[in-house]
Amino acid sequence: MEYHPLTKAIRIQTERTNEMEHSTPMFLTSSFQFENAEDMRAAFADETDDNIYSRFSNPTVQEFTDKMVALEGAEAGYATASGMSAVFASFMAFLKAGDHLLACNSIFGSTHTIITKYLPKYGIEYTYVSADKPEEWEAAIRPNTKMLYIETPTNPGLDIIDLEAAGQLCKKHNLIYNVDNCFATPVNQRPIEFGADLVVHSATKWIDGQGRVLGGVVVGKKELIKEVYLFCRSSGPALSPFNAWVLSKSLETLDVRMERHAANALSIATKLQDHPKLSWVKYPFLPSHPKSEIAKKQMQNGGGLFCFELKGGLESGRKFLDSLQLMSLTANLGDTRSIASHPASTTHAKLTEEERQAVSITPGLIRISVGLEYADDILNDILQALEQC
C-alpha cells in the first residue's frame, strides 16, 4: 500500500532490534562489523548496501534522510551535520574552477559568505540577481553558468520567488536548480514539484522545531545526490546519529506544528498591519504582500515568519528588542518559542550597507519567528515593546 508523505514521516523506520522497541532505536556507533573478509570486501567495493562507518552511513541517519526524501518527493538524499554543510556540499559537489553560479541576492548571511568569499578561491564565479526582478535573471546567464541557487521565502525579507518560472528558466538553459527550502519546510512547499533538482535544508530550524540540535540535508535526483554523497563521504560533514534520532522524531509532528506556527503568524501579522510605529508588515499570505498570489500557488500556508519595519530605524530596533518580555533574542528561528531578531546587526551584519540595502535589510527591520505560545500573548509582547520605541 502506498501512503501519503505525512504518514511516511511517521512510519518510515529502521529495522527494530531483538527488543522490538516501538520508538525508533539509536545506532550510536562509529563503525559496523562484518561476518567475514568477503562481506567486508564487498561492502567497500559498493557491491552491497551494508553500513561500514558512520561517516558514510548509519541506520538512524538513514531513517531521518528517508523521511525527508518522502516529504520532499525526492529520489534520494544525504544528511549533514548542519544546514550550512548541506549548502556547501550542494555547491562543491558540482561546481569547479571556471564555472559560474547564479544566485538570488536575498539569502542567509553565511551562504552569502560562502558564495562571495570562499567559492572565488576555487575559481568559481558568481552573479547575484534581485529576488524581486526575475525578468532580469536570464540576461545574467553566461555560457559557463552551471547552477541557479535560490531561497523562497527569502531570508530575512520574506520575498517570494516563483518556483515554477525559475524551474522553466533552468530547464531552458540546462542549469542545476538548487533551492533552500528551510523557511517553508516540505510540509508547506515542495520545490521538486516545480522543477528543482536539489533541495537543501537547515534541519536545525523548523524540522527540529525546539532548538535542540544541529542538522542539515540535501535531497533531489538520485544521480545528483550520489555526487553529494561522494563529496561528503570524503570531506566528512556527517550528521551525528543522536541528532538524526532527534530530527527523525521531530518529523512526526512537523505538519501539526507548522499549522499552528502559520496560524499564529497570520493572526499576529494581520493585527499589526496598521500600527502607527510600523512602516509596513510583510507576511507571504497577507494580501498586502506583493507576491501573495505566487505564495498561495506554491505554499500550503504562509509559514511561521513575518517581518516589519520600525519607523524609528536602528535605535527603535534596539529599544524594541530590549523591551520584549516573552520572546527570545537568539541566533535561531523555527522554535516552539517565539524569537525576535534584528538582521542588520546579527545574521547579515557582515554585509556592507550597500549589500543590505540591495536586499531591503534596513536598520529598522525586525524578523519574528512565531512560536507555539498562545497567539495573544505573543501579540501583546510585541505591542508593549512597540510602545517603548
Secondary structure by P-SEA (a helix, b strand, c coil): ccccaaaaacccccccccccccccccccccccccccaaaaaaaaacccccccccccccaaaaaaaaaaaaaaccccccccccaaaaaaaaccccccccbbbbbcccccaaaaaaaccccccccccbbbbbccccccccccccccccbbbbbcccccccccccaaaaaaaaaaaccbbbbbcccccccccccccccccbbbbccccccccccccccccccccaaaaaaaaaaaaaacccccaaaaaaaaaaaaaaaaaaaaaaaaaaaaaaaaccccccccccccccccccaaaaaaacccccccbbbbbbcccaaaaaaaaaacccccccccccccbbbbbbccccccccccaaaaaaacccccbbbbbcccccaaaaaaaaaaaaaac
